[in-house]
Amino acid sequence: MEDISFQHVFSRVYNYLREAGVEMASEQCRQMLQLIDDAVAEVGADEGGHRLLENAMNKLPEYFTVPDVQIPAASPPLIRGSIGYNRRG
């Protein structure tokens, strides 16, 4: 593998899952290791590390259900207005 080490791929996937709200207990860690192992098996040793990271991230939905993100409504409501650029005088 070039450019990206296996440790880097592990860290990127782990941090992504943690930030997405997935509780990383031992079962989830084993599932993540299986995901990375499957990604390595598909990519092969002759391809670059970037391809491994891409493959692992693309496989995430097959192994984990990431909670939906709830984006709060803008407050106060956004209203289009004019600040007077078109006025002359």
PyMOL commands that set and color helices and strands:
alter all, ss='L'
color gray80, all
select helices_A, chain A and resi 6-19+26-43+49-63
alter helices_A, ss='H'
color red, helices_A
deselect
rebuild
show_as cartoon
